[in-house]
């Protein structure tokens, strides 16, 4: 993960992401699979359940794509709301 962050390439980071609790979350809340699929269809590089759910997160190439993806998800019927968060965050750094 740290190596992927150092490369500053969202596609490399997407390949490094994982969540060991995702399969369990999807078994308990199968509807989350539709949300993940909607994000991927809308262009997300990665789509996963955050923690043990029910929140999902999506990785995009840049802030513009994040806004577009959030708008598509909010306009669809698979999630109640979509928010964007961008980095880098002041004070955060990869060591």
TORDO-937564 format. One record per residue: residue number from 0; residue in three letters; x, y, z of N, C-alpha, C in turn. Coordinates in nm, 3 decimals. Layout:
BEGIN
vexse:kevex:nx:ny:nz:cax:cay:caz:cx:cy:cz
NUM:ALA:X:Y:Z:X:Y:Z:X:Y:Z
...
This chain:
BEGIN
vexse:kevex:nx:ny:nz:cax:cay:caz:cx:cy:cz
0:UNK:0.082:-0.118:0.000:0.000:0.000:0.000:0.087:0.126:0.000
1:UNK:0.189:0.128:0.084:0.276:0.246:0.088:0.347:0.268:-0.046
2:UNK:0.390:0.160:-0.108:0.453:0.171:-0.240:0.358:0.230:-0.343
3:UNK:0.232:0.187:-0.338:0.132:0.239:-0.431:0.108:0.388:-0.406
4:UNK:0.102:0.428:-0.280:0.083:0.569:-0.248:0.202:0.653:-0.296
5:UNK:0.321:0.599:-0.280:0.440:0.674:-0.324:0.442:0.697:-0.475
6:UNK:0.383:0.607:-0.550:0.381:0.622:-0.696:0.286:0.731:-0.742
7:UNK:0.195:0.771:-0.657:0.099:0.879:-0.689:0.019:0.850:-0.816
8:UNK:-0.011:0.724:-0.838:-0.090:0.682:-0.954:-0.217:0.614:-0.901
9:UNK:-0.332:0.676:-0.920:-0.455:0.618:-0.866:-0.483:0.475:-0.913
10:UNK:-0.444:0.440:-1.036:-0.468:0.305:-1.085:-0.384:0.204:-1.008
11:UNK:-0.261:0.241:-0.974:-0.175:0.152:-0.894:-0.235:0.136:-0.755
12:UNK:-0.281:0.247:-0.697:-0.343:0.241:-0.565:-0.469:0.154:-0.569
13:UNK:-0.549:0.169:-0.673:-0.672:0.089:-0.685:-0.642:-0.060:-0.679
14:UNK:-0.535:-0.101:-0.744:-0.498:-0.243:-0.747:-0.453:-0.292:-0.609
15:UNK:-0.409:-0.201:-0.523:-0.358:-0.239:-0.391:-0.466:-0.241:-0.283
16:UNK:-0.583:-0.186:-0.312:-0.688:-0.177:-0.211:-0.756:-0.311:-0.187
17:UNK:-0.800:-0.331:-0.065:-0.873:-0.452:-0.030:-0.941:-0.436:0.104
18:UNK:-1.041:-0.517:0.130:-1.112:-0.515:0.257:-1.151:-0.658:0.290
19:UNK:-1.091:-0.713:0.393:-1.120:-0.851:0.433:-1.263:-0.870:0.482
20:UNK:-1.330:-0.762:0.521:-1.466:-0.772:0.572:-1.572:-0.756:0.462
21:UNK:-1.529:-0.725:0.340:-1.626:-0.697:0.234:-1.717:-0.816:0.204
22:UNK:-1.662:-0.933:0.194:-1.746:-1.050:0.162:-1.853:-1.072:0.269
23:UNK:-1.816:-1.055:0.394:-1.913:-1.070:0.503:-2.020:-0.961:0.495
24:UNK:-1.977:-0.837:0.469:-2.073:-0.727:0.458:-2.171:-0.751:0.344
25:UNK:-2.120:-0.799:0.231:-2.208:-0.825:0.117:-2.303:-0.941:0.145
26:UNK:-2.259:-1.038:0.222:-2.349:-1.149:0.255:-2.463:-1.103:0.346
27:UNK:-2.436:-1.005:0.432:-2.539:-0.952:0.521:-2.625:-0.845:0.455
28:UNK:-2.567:-0.772:0.362:-2.637:-0.663:0.292:-2.612:-0.676:0.142
29:UNK:-2.677:-0.772:0.076:-2.652:-0.797:-0.066:-2.676:-0.675:-0.155
30:UNK:-2.758:-0.582:-0.112:-2.785:-0.462:-0.190:-2.662:-0.375:-0.210
31:UNK:-2.561:-0.391:-0.123:-2.437:-0.315:-0.140:-2.367:-0.350:-0.271
32:UNK:-2.386:-0.470:-0.318:-2.322:-0.512:-0.444:-2.370:-0.424:-0.560
33:UNK:-2.497:-0.385:-0.559:-2.549:-0.298:-0.665:-2.484:-0.160:-0.657
34:UNK:-2.460:-0.111:-0.537:-2.395:0.019:-0.521:-2.252:0.012:-0.574
35:UNK:-2.180:-0.093:-0.538:-2.043:-0.109:-0.587:-2.041:-0.119:-0.739
36:UNK:-2.133:-0.194:-0.795:-2.140:-0.208:-0.941:-2.173:-0.075:-1.007
37:UNK:-2.261:0.003:-0.947:-2.297:0.134:-1.003:-2.175:0.226:-1.006
38:UNK:-2.095:0.222:-0.901:-1.973:0.303:-0.898:-1.874:0.262:-1.005
39:UNK:-1.856:0.131:-1.021:-1.764:0.083:-1.125:-1.814:0.122:-1.263
40:UNK:-1.945:0.107:-1.285:-2.004:0.144:-1.413:-1.985:0.293:-1.441
41:UNK:-1.988:0.374:-1.336:-1.971:0.518:-1.351:-1.825:0.559:-1.362
42:UNK:-1.733:0.461:-1.362:-1.593:0.491:-1.388:-1.497:0.484:-1.272
43:UNK:-1.541:0.437:-1.156:-1.450:0.426:-1.042:-1.337:0.328:-1.073
44:UNK:-1.217:0.363:-1.030:-1.102:0.272:-1.043:-1.110:0.159:-0.943
45:UNK:-1.170:0.188:-0.828:-1.189:0.087:-0.723:-1.322:0.116:-0.655
46:UNK:-1.389:0.011:-0.611:-1.515:0.022:-0.540:-1.512:-0.081:-0.428
47:UNK:-1.535:-0.035:-0.306:-1.532:-0.130:-0.195:-1.618:-0.082:-0.080
48:UNK:-1.652:-0.177:0.006:-1.724:-0.147:0.128:-1.623:-0.088:0.226
49:UNK:-1.664:0.017:0.294:-1.578:0.079:0.394:-1.598:0.009:0.528
50:UNK:-1.492:-0.048:0.582:-1.504:-0.121:0.708:-1.594:-0.241:0.689
51:UNK:-1.694:-0.254:0.775:-1.787:-0.366:0.764:-1.920:-0.321:0.705
52:UNK:-1.925:-0.200:0.645:-2.043:-0.151:0.577:-2.132:-0.070:0.671
53:UNK:-2.238:-0.011:0.621:-2.289:-0.015:0.485:-2.235:0.095:0.394
54:UNK:-2.138:0.172:0.441:-2.080:0.277:0.357:-1.988:0.216:0.251
55:UNK:-1.994:0.272:0.131:-1.907:0.228:0.022:-1.816:0.343:-0.015
56:UNK:-1.700:0.309:-0.068:-1.608:0.412:-0.115:-1.563:0.378:-0.255
57:UNK:-1.529:0.483:-0.328:-1.488:0.469:-0.467:-1.364:0.554:-0.490
58:UNK:-1.268:0.500:-0.559:-1.147:0.573:-0.594:-1.157:0.616:-0.739
59:UNK:-1.129:0.744:-0.764:-1.132:0.798:-0.900:-0.996:0.857:-0.934
60:UNK:-0.976:0.889:-1.061:-0.849:0.946:-1.106:-0.823:1.084:-1.050
61:UNK:-0.930:1.164:-1.034:-0.911:1.302:-0.990:-1.040:1.356:-0.930
62:UNK:-1.034:1.480:-0.882:-1.149:1.542:-0.816:-1.266:1.561:-0.911
63:UNK:-1.238:1.594:-1.037:-1.348:1.612:-1.133:-1.424:1.482:-1.155
64:UNK:-1.351:1.373:-1.169:-1.417:1.244:-1.187:-1.494:1.206:-1.061
65:UNK:-1.441:1.241:-0.944:-1.510:1.212:-0.818:-1.644:1.285:-0.813
66:UNK:-1.645:1.412:-0.853:-1.771:1.488:-0.854:-1.872:1.428:-0.952
67:UNK:-1.823:1.389:-1.068:-1.912:1.327:-1.168:-1.969:1.196:-1.115
68:UNK:-1.884:1.114:-1.057:-1.928:0.986:-1.003:-2.029:1.007:-0.890
69:UNK:-2.002:1.101:-0.800:-2.094:1.128:-0.690:-2.229:1.173:-0.742
70:UNK:-2.229:1.257:-0.844:-2.355:1.304:-0.902:-2.433:1.188:-0.964
71:UNK:-2.364:1.100:-1.035:-2.432:0.985:-1.095:-2.490:0.893:-0.988
72:UNK:-2.415:0.869:-0.882:-2.465:0.783:-0.775:-2.584:0.848:-0.704
73:UNK:-2.575:0.978:-0.678:-2.684:1.047:-0.610:-2.811:1.051:-0.695
74:UNK:-2.794:1.058:-0.829:-2.909:1.062:-0.918:-2.970:0.923:-0.940
75:UNK:-2.894:0.820:-0.911:-2.944:0.684:-0.929:-3.026:0.640:-0.809
76:UNK:-3.062:0.513:-0.806:-3.145:0.462:-0.697:-3.072:0.361:-0.608
77:UNK:-2.939:0.358:-0.617:-2.867:0.258:-0.538:-2.812:0.311:-0.406
78:UNK:-2.808:0.444:-0.388:-2.759:0.498:-0.261:-2.836:0.625:-0.226
79:UNK:-2.838:0.657:-0.097:-2.912:0.774:-0.051:-2.838:0.904:-0.077
80:UNK:-2.706:0.902:-0.060:-2.627:1.023:-0.077:-2.486:0.985:-0.120
81:UNK:-2.418:1.079:-0.181:-2.279:1.057:-0.221:-2.201:1.184:-0.192
82:UNK:-2.089:1.170:-0.126:-2.002:1.281:-0.090:-1.866:1.259:-0.153
83:UNK:-1.792:1.366:-0.176:-1.656:1.353:-0.227:-1.557:1.398:-0.121
84:UNK:-1.441:1.340:-0.128:-1.328:1.378:-0.043:-1.204:1.371:-0.131
85:UNK:-1.121:1.472:-0.124:-1.001:1.473:-0.207:-0.877:1.493:-0.121
86:UNK:-0.765:1.459:-0.175:-0.639:1.476:-0.105:-0.543:1.551:-0.195
87:UNK:-0.426:1.579:-0.160:-0.373:1.541:-0.029:-0.430:1.626:0.083
88:UNK:-0.426:1.570:0.201:-0.476:1.639:0.319:-0.358:1.711:0.385
89:UNK:-0.380:1.836:0.420:-0.272:1.913:0.484:-0.223:1.839:0.609
90:UNK:-0.092:1.825:0.619:-0.033:1.760:0.734:-0.015:1.610:0.719
91:UNK:-0.084:1.547:0.622:-0.069:1.404:0.599:0.044:1.380:0.501
92:UNK:0.124:1.279:0.526:0.230:1.245:0.434:0.263:1.096:0.443
93:UNK:0.311:1.042:0.335:0.354:0.902:0.330:0.500:0.900:0.371
94:UNK:0.532:0.816:0.470:0.671:0.805:0.515:0.727:0.668:0.485
